Amino acid sequence: MSAATQLQLSSFARDVAAGFSDPRQKYLSARYFYDDLGSVLFEAITLLPEYGLTRADERLLRLHAGEIASFCTGVSLVAELGSGTGKKTRNILQAVSKSASRLRYSPIDVSAGALACCERELFDAAEIEPVCADWLDGLAEIVHNRVRNSSLLLLFLGSSIGNLDRSCIQDFLRRVRSYLRPGDFFLLGADLMKNTDTMLAAYDDPTGVTAAFNLNMLARINRELDADFDLRAFAHEVRWNSTERRIEMHLLSGREQTAYVGALEASFAFQPGETIWTESSHKFTLCELEDYARASGFTPLKAWADHEWPFAEALWKA
């Protein structure tokens, strides 16, 4: 096993230990959804009729890529936080490349499998230089190696911003801004407020794909950390938190049980009805997005909203 793999596993193990030891609410970081299997399951979720978010994201990028590119003059480098397979990025790359003699695209993702798909999907749209890392670590690597005087367009699509705790969003955006030069651009996708039943259905589809995506978190712990979770003893649960304006995904323990995690040499007890909180998906307003931009050192240029599924692409300038 390589040193890099050992470091990754130890980080995973530490986060599992911290999350399962919290006396108030057991939790797991949503970053651990996206191993290779989780990435495939998420791609399946984007095809579900109940999950309109990705289609809205893709519609806006397809319809407005040219206008977005017209704002981003001088861009020769496009980077993307949490790119996945990158299929919805093609429209942006094609639009930006029309005014760039040479365009480089650096997708950042923790899944090597997703990045490999990204390279296959977009090899003809730009020079692809994938970075397998967490969002900010990957961004730090890219900006460290960027050519002097090159302008950057950073993409953060699919409302991944909503997975952060609301109290952490402002700090995260300031950290993103700290990596950018004045004149760089930031295109942020964000899911907007809508009917509660519609939002709940998007995260609890009747075919059970989202449930499998959620339960894969425990399966990953079994595979990578030598644990013995009984996946049949947990159920997928979705909640709407109206105070925080977020969807929450949980794994609900169906009985009193104990799971052993070999990598930690530790056991963790679960009571009937106790949950592991795995994801938050915050919902926003257009005014709120503008406030975030200004407070974190950006100038909002324009936002485009989808009316079939309320979703926005907001373009900011550093």
N, C-alpha and C positions, 0 to 999 in steps of 0.2 A: 504494500500500500504506500502511495506517495505521501510526502510530507504535507502537500497541499490537501490531499484527501483526508489525512488525519486531522488537520486543522479544521477542515469543514465539518467533519463528524464531531469533533470535540465542541465546536461552537453550537451545533445542533443539539448535542447532548446537554450542554449547559443551559440552553434556552428551554429545553424540555423540563429539566430539573427545576428551573426557576418558575415556569408556568404551572407545573403540577404541585408546587409547594406553596403557592399563594393561598393563604387561609381565607381570603375573601371570595375569590373566584378563580378557579383553575382556567388557564388559557394557553393557547399556542399561537405563535406569530403566523399571520397569513403568508409570510414569505415562504413557509415550508410547504405550501400547497404545490409548488411548481417544481417537483421533480419531473422526470420525463413522462411518467404515467399521468401525473396531475396536469401537466401541460396539454396532453392529448385530451383528457377529460374536459378541460376548460374550453378547448377548441370545439368540442361537441356541444357544450353549453351554449356557445355563441350561435349555434344553428337552431336552437329551440325556439318555437313560436312565442313562448312566454317571455323570452329574454330579448327584448328589443334594443337593448343598449348598444350592442356591437353593430347592429344594422344601422342604427342612427349615426353612430360614429363614422361608419364607412360611407353613408350617404353624404354627410357633411363634407368629408374629405374629398369625395368624388366630385361633388357639385362646386366646391369652393376652393379647390387646390390652386387653380390659376390665380385667384384673387389673393389667397394667402401668400403665394410665391411672389406676387407683385409688391408686397410689403417688404419681403425678405431679400432686398437687393444685396448683391455681393457675397451671398452665401456659397461656400465651397465645401462645407462640412455639415452633415446632418447626423445628429446622435439621437438615440431613443432610449429612454428609461423603461425597462420592462417590455421589450419589443415583442416577446412571443415569437410567432412565426413571421411577423412583419408584413403579412399579406395586405393589410389596409394601408400600409405606408407607401405602396407603389405610386399612388396618385400624387402624393406630395413630392416624391423623388423625381417623377417625370416632369412635374411642373417646375421645380427648382432647377432641374438640369438644363432647361431651355436657355437659361441665362448664365450658366456656369460652364466654363471650358472643361473643367474636370470636377466631378462631384464624388465625394467620399461619404459613405454611410457606415456609421458605427453603432450597431444595435447592442444594447446591454441587457443581459438576462442571466438568471442563475441556472437556467436549464440549457445544457450543451445540446440536447436534442432539438429544442426550439430554435437555437441559433443555427444549427445545421439546416433545418427547414427554411430558415430565413435566408441563408445563403443560396439555397436552391431556388427559392421563390423570387429573389430580387437580383440575381447575378447579372442580369442584362439592364438593370436600371441605374446602377452606380457601382463604384468600387467598394466592395463589402469588407469591412474589418471588424468582425464581431469581438465583443468583450464579454467573457463569462465571469460575472461578478455581481455583487449587490449594486443597487442603483448608484449611490454616491461614490462608492469605491470605483466603479466603472467610469463614472463621469470624471473623477479625479485623474484616472489614467489617461483618458482621452484628451483632456485639456492640457495635461502635462506634455503630451506629445504633439499637440496641434502646431501647425505651421504658423509662424509669426504673420500677423496681419490678415489671417484667414477669418472669415465671419462664420459663426456657428448658428444653426437652427437646432434647438433642442426640443424633442417631442416627448410628451408625457400623455399618452392617449388612453382611451378606454375607461376613464374615471378612476384610474389607480389612485389618484389623490384622495379619493373617498375611503380608501382602506386605512388611511392614517387616522389616529385619534384626533378629534377636532382640536384639542388643546395643543397638538404637536404640529399642525399644518403650517402655521405661520413660521415656526422655527425651521421646518424643513424647507420651505420656499426661500427663506433667507440663506440657508446653506446652499441651495441650488444657485441662487443669485451670486454667491461669493465665488463660484467657479466660473462665472461668465464675465466676459469683457463688456464694457459699454458698447452698445450697438449690436450685441448678440440678440437672438430672438428665442422666445419660449412659447411653444404651442401646447396648451393644456386642454385636455378633454375632461368634461365633468358632467355627471348625471344630475339632472334637475329634479326638483320636487314634483310629485305627481300623485295620482290616486293611490291610496294605501294598498288596496287589494291588488292593484296592478304591480306595485313594487314587491309585495309578498310573493306573488305567483312567479315572479322572475327568479326568485331564489329557492323555490320549492316546487319544481316542475313535476307533473304527475308521472313522467317516465322514470324518474329517480336518478337522472344523470347528475344533478347537483348534489344529491345525497351521496352518490358514489365518490364524487369529487371531495366532499367533506370527509367522508370516512377514510379516504385514501391517506389522510394525514396520519391516522393511527396505523394504517398498513405500512406507511413509510417508516414509522418508528419501529414497527416489528422488523422490517427488512434491514434497516440501517443501524439500529441500536440494539438489536437482539432482544426485542421485547415480546411479550406474549398476550397482547390485547386480543380479546374476543370481539371482533367487529360486530357480530350478531347481537351482542349485549348493549350496543349503543345505537341511537337513532338520530337522524338529522332533524334539527329543529330550527325554525326561522322565527324571529321576533321583529316587530317594529317598535323602536324607541322614539316616541314622539318628542320627548324633551330634547334629545340630542339630534333628532332628525336623521336617524340611521337605521338601516337594516342590520340585524345581528344574526350570525350563524353560530349555532352551538351543536355540540355532540352530547346527547342526553343519555346518561347511564340508566339502563332499564332495571337494574338490580344492584344489590350490594355486591361488590366485587373488588378484587385486587389484581393489579397488573405489575409484572416484574420487568424492569428495563435493565438488561444485562450490561450495557455499556456504562450504566451508572451504578450497577450493583445495588439497586434500590427498588423497593416496591412502593406503589402508590394506591391508596384506597379510594373507592368511589361509592357514594351512597345512592340509593334509588332516587331518581329525580335530579341528581346533581349533574351539572353540565361543565363541559370544556368549551370556553368561548374561543372560536377560531377565526372569525372575521367580522369586521364592521364595514359597512358600505354607506358612507354619508351622502346625503343629497343636498344640493346647493340651489341658490338663486343667482341670477346674473349680477345683481348688485353686490352680493357677497363676494363673487369672484373678482370684481373690480376693486373692492376693498382689500382683498388679499394681495392683489398685484401691487397696489400703491404702498401698502405697509411693508412689503418685502423688497422694495427697490426696483420695481418694474413700472413701466408706463403701459397701461392697457391701450392697444391699438384698435381692435375690433373683436366682436364676438358674433358667432353664427349659431343660431338655435334651430334644432329640428322640431317640427311641430307634430309629426306623427308619434314620436316618442321623445318627450322633452329631454333634450341633451344639448350640450353646448361645446363648441370649440372656441377657446379664447386665445387670441394672439397678443403676447406682451413683448415689450422691448426693454432690454436692460439699460 
